[in-house]
Amino acid sequence: MFEKAGEIAGALWNALNENGSQNAKDLKKAAKVKTDKELYLGLGWLLREDKLVVAGDEKEPTFALK
């Protein structure tokens, strides 16, 4: 599971690096992540590594790289 989390985080990072700030739905599609659970697993990884900025509100957050 640890490896998979890292792979998902890498895919999310690449999608954000190529496309800039995105909401969860667009980021999930751009990174080709299958489930919301995987999306938030990868986002958590990036947040823990302090590589992610979260803006917007709780209903519609947007994510960008620092």
N, C-alpha and C positions, 0 to 999 in steps of 0.2 A: 504494500500500500504506500510505503514511503517513496518508492521510485515513481509510482504512478502520480502521486501528488506533485513531485518535482517536474514530471513531464507536462502535466496540466499547467502548472505555474509557468513553465517555459513557453507553452503555446499561448497563454494569455499575455505574457510579456511581449512576445513577438507581435501579436495582434495589436496591442496598444502602441508598440513602437512604430508599426507601419501605418496605423489609422488614427492615432491620437486618442483623445478622450472619448469614451463610449459608455452607454448605459449597459446594464446587465444583459438584456436581450440581444443587443447588437454584438456585444463582446462574446457572448456564448456562440453566436453564429459565426463570427469572424475567426474564432479560435477552434471551431469545430468540436466544441465540448458537447457531450451527449446529454448530460443531466444537470439540473440545478445543483445537486449535491456536489458534483465534480467541479462545477464553476466556483462554488463558494469554498471548496477545498483549496483550489488554486489561488483564489483571491486571498484567503487566509495566509497561505504561504508567502505571497508577495507582501502582504501587510506586515507579517512577522519579520521579514527581511528589510522592512522600511523602504520598499521600492514603489509604493503605491500611494496615490492621493485620492481620497474619496470626497466628492463634493455633492451638492444637491441635498435633497431631503431623504428621509427614511423610505418614502414611497417610491422615489425614482432617483436612486443614487447614480452618480457617474464616476467612472474610474479613469485615472490617468497615471502615467509614470512620473516619478519625481525627477 
